[in-house]
Amino acid sequence: MYQGVAQYVYTRSVDGRSVQFPAKILQPFLLKSGIKGMFRITFNDQGKYQGIEKVS
């Protein structure tokens, strides 16, 4: 993310599903120490990104 190389983030949801999403949506939460926390990402019915919020 720091160098603009990462295009996607691969992680797991709280229910264990594998999740992939564009790395750029985490940019507002990027600190020198990295990105930490739990986030809620919302998509519309067509699967288009709508928003992200930090929940913990």
Order of alpha helices (4+ residues) and beta strands (2+ residues): beta-beta-beta-beta
